[in-house]
Amino acid sequence: YWIDDHWVWHEGMLGFPHITGRHTGDHLAEILFEILQEFEIECRLTAITCDNASNNKTLHNAIPDSEIGEDEEEAIAEHDRASRPERFPCFAHTAQLPLKAFFDRLGLCPTNDLSEYWDHEKDRQILQRRRKQSKQISRPQADSMPYLLLKIRKLCVFINSSSQRFEQFIHLQKEMLQKKEPFAKHRRWNGVQDRILRVVQDVKTRWSSTTLMLDRFSRLQRVIESY
C-alpha cells in the first residue's frame, strides 16, 4: 500500500506463491525473502504484519538469518544489520482472540474444522440432549442461543450432505422465484434481489463464518421454513 505524490492511494501484490510442504516459519521466511530479492527490496524491509500463529513468530526471527549476497552486505550495514524488522500482529486477529474465548465459554463457537456430514442417529441425539439442557436453564433467552445455533448448523449439514436433499432445496427456491415469493422475512433484505443460494455451515477456522451462516439463514428464512 502506498500514497503517491498526488495523494492517490495505491495497492499492489508482490507475490502470491503456492506453498508446498510444511508451512514452517523457516520455510515461509525463505519464500518471503525470495520475493523481496526478486524486487531488490530485501534491504528495505522494516516491518512484518502477520497473525499470532507460532510459525509466523519463527518467520520473523528467521528473516535476519536469511542468506544475503555480498552486494547487499554494505547496504544492510548502513541500515543497521543488527536491527531486526519489527513484527506487528494483525489487529483483527488479535482482537478476535478474546472474543472467541468469550463466545466459546458461552458455547457459541463451532468445533469443526471442515464442513460435516449428517449422521441421523448421532445428530438427532445431540439435538435432543442440547434441547433438554436448554430447557433446564433459568434464562432461556440468553442460554438457548447455543441450542439455536446448533439447530441451524445441523440443518445446514442435513441439507448440504445429501445431493438429493440439496437438489430439493434448490428446486424449492426455483419454484418460489417463479411465483415471485420472497425468500426472506426480515426487512433488512427488502430491495435485495432473490437468487439461488445454498445454506452455509460455519467452521472454527474462519472467523466470520458464523455471521455468514446466520446471514444466509436469515436471507433464506421462508425457503427454509417451507423446506
C-alpha positions in Angstrom: 0.0 0.0 0.0 1.3 3.5 -0.8 0.3 7.0 -1.5 1.9 8.8 -4.4 2.9 12.4 -4.8 -0.6 13.4 -5.7 -2.1 11.7 -2.6 -3.6 8.9 -4.5 -4.0 5.6 -2.7 -2.5 2.5 -4.4 -2.5 -1.2 -3.6 -0.2 -3.8 -5.1 0.7 -7.5 -4.5 4.3 -8.5 -5.0 3.7 -12.2 -4.8 1.1 -14.9 -4.0 3.1 -18.2 -4.3 1.7 -21.7 -4.0 3.5 -23.2 -0.9 4.3 -26.9 -0.9 5.4 -28.9 2.0 5.1 -27.9 5.7 4.3 -24.3 6.5 7.2 -23.9 9.0 8.4 -20.4 9.9 11.8 -21.1 8.3 10.2 -22.2 5.1 7.9 -19.2 4.9 10.9 -16.9 5.6 12.8 -18.4 2.6 9.8 -17.8 0.4 9.3 -14.2 1.6 12.9 -13.4 1.2 12.9 -14.8 -2.4 10.1 -12.4 -3.2 11.9 -9.5 -1.7 15.0 -10.4 -3.6 13.1 -10.6 -6.9 12.1 -6.9 -6.5 15.5 -6.0 -5.0 14.0 -4.6 -1.8 15.3 -7.1 0.7 17.4 -4.3 2.4 14.3 -2.1 2.8 12.2 -4.5 4.9 11.3 -2.6 8.1 8.2 -4.4 9.4 6.2 -7.6 9.0 2.4 -7.8 9.7 1.1 -11.3 10.4 -1.3 -13.1 12.7 -0.3 -14.7 16.0 0.5 -18.2 14.7 3.7 -19.7 16.1 5.1 -20.3 12.6 4.9 -16.5 11.9 6.9 -15.8 15.0 9.6 -18.2 13.7 9.4 -16.5 10.3 10.1 -13.1 12.0 13.0 -14.5 13.9 14.4 -16.2 10.8 14.4 -13.1 8.5 17.8 -11.6 9.6 19.4 -15.1 9.2 18.3 -15.4 5.6 21.1 -15.7 3.0 22.3 -12.3 1.8 24.5 -11.7 -1.2 27.8 -9.8 -0.9 26.4 -6.9 -2.8 23.8 -6.3 -0.1 26.1 -6.5 2.9 27.2 -2.9 2.8 23.7 -1.6 2.3 22.4 -3.6 5.2 25.2 -2.4 7.4 24.1 1.2 6.6 20.6 0.2 7.6 21.9 -1.3 10.8 22.1 -5.0 10.2 21.6 -5.7 13.9 18.1 -4.2 13.9 15.5 -6.9 13.1 12.4 -5.8 11.2 9.5 -5.0 13.5 6.7 -7.5 13.8 3.2 -6.1 14.0 0.5 -8.7 14.9 -2.7 -8.4 12.8 -5.1 -6.2 14.8 -8.2 -8.1 13.6 -6.7 -11.5 14.6 -5.6 -10.2 17.9 -9.0 -8.6 18.7 -10.9 -11.7 17.8 -8.9 -14.0 20.2 -10.6 -12.7 23.5 -14.0 -12.5 21.7 -13.6 -16.1 20.5 -12.7 -17.2 24.1 -15.7 -15.4 25.5 -18.1 -16.9 22.9 -16.5 -20.3 23.4 -17.4 -20.1 27.2 -21.0 -19.4 26.2 -21.0 -22.5 23.9 -21.5 -20.4 20.7 -18.4 -21.3 18.7 -18.3 -24.1 16.2 -15.9 -27.0 16.9 -15.4 -28.4 13.4 -12.5 -27.5 11.1 -14.4 -28.6 8.0 -18.0 -29.0 6.8 -19.6 -32.0 8.5 -21.7 -34.9 7.2 -25.1 -35.8 8.5 -25.3 -38.8 10.9 -29.0 -39.2 11.5 -28.9 -41.1 14.8 -25.9 -39.3 16.3 -27.0 -35.8 15.3 -30.6 -36.5 16.5 -29.3 -37.5 19.9 -27.1 -34.3 20.1 -30.1 -32.1 19.3 -32.2 -33.8 21.9 -29.6 -33.6 24.6 -28.9 -29.9 23.9 -32.6 -29.1 23.8 -33.0 -30.8 27.2 -30.1 -28.8 28.6 -31.6 -25.6 27.2 -34.9 -26.1 28.9 -33.3 -26.7 32.3 -31.6 -23.3 32.3 -33.5 -20.5 34.0 -32.5 -17.8 31.5 -33.9 -19.2 28.2 -33.5 -16.0 26.1 -29.7 -15.9 26.7 -28.8 -19.5 27.2 -30.9 -21.1 24.5 -28.7 -19.4 21.9 -26.2 -22.4 21.8 -29.2 -24.7 21.0 -30.5 -22.3 18.3 -27.0 -22.2 16.7 -26.7 -25.9 16.9 -30.1 -26.4 15.2 -29.1 -24.0 12.4 -25.7 -25.8 12.0 -27.3 -29.2 11.9 -29.9 -28.1 9.3 -27.1 -26.8 7.1 -25.3 -30.2 7.4 -28.6 -32.0 6.8 -29.2 -30.2 3.5 -25.7 -30.0 2.1 -24.5 -33.5 2.9 -27.1 -35.2 0.6 -27.2 -34.4 -3.1 -30.9 -35.3 -3.1 -31.8 -33.0 -0.2 -29.7 -30.3 -1.7 -31.4 -30.6 -5.1 -34.8 -30.4 -3.4 -33.7 -27.3 -1.6 -32.6 -25.7 -4.8 -35.8 -26.8 -6.6 -37.9 -25.1 -3.9 -36.1 -21.8 -4.4 -36.7 -22.0 -8.2 -40.4 -22.6 -7.6 -40.6 -19.6 -5.2 -38.7 -17.4 -7.7 -41.2 -18.3 -10.4 -44.1 -17.4 -8.1 -42.2 -14.3 -7.0 -42.4 -15.3 -3.4 -39.8 -13.5 -1.2 -37.1 -15.7 0.3 -36.6 -13.6 3.5 -38.9 -12.3 6.2 -36.7 -9.6 7.8 -36.9 -6.1 6.4 -33.1 -5.8 6.2 -33.4 -7.8 2.9 -36.0 -5.5 1.4 -34.8 -4.5 -2.0 -32.3 -7.3 -2.3 -33.0 -9.4 -5.3 -33.5 -13.1 -4.5 -31.3 -15.7 -6.2 -30.5 -19.3 -5.8 -28.3 -19.8 -2.8 -27.1 -22.7 -0.6 -27.0 -22.7 3.2 -23.6 -22.2 4.7 -22.2 -24.1 7.7 -19.7 -22.3 9.9 -16.3 -23.6 10.8 -13.9 -22.6 13.6 -11.1 -21.8 11.3 -12.9 -18.9 9.6 -13.6 -16.0 12.0 -16.7 -14.6 10.2 -18.3 -17.9 9.2 -20.9 -17.9 12.0 -22.0 -14.5 10.9 -22.1 -15.6 7.3 -24.1 -18.7 8.3 -26.7 -16.6 10.2 -26.9 -14.0 7.4 -27.6 -16.8 4.8 -30.2 -18.4 7.1 -32.0 -15.0 7.6 -31.9 -14.4 3.8 -33.4 -17.9 3.1 -35.8 -17.9 6.1 -39.0 -18.5 4.1 -37.4 -21.1 1.9 -36.1 -23.0 5.0 -39.5 -22.9 6.7 -41.1 -24.2 3.6 -38.5 -26.9 3.2 
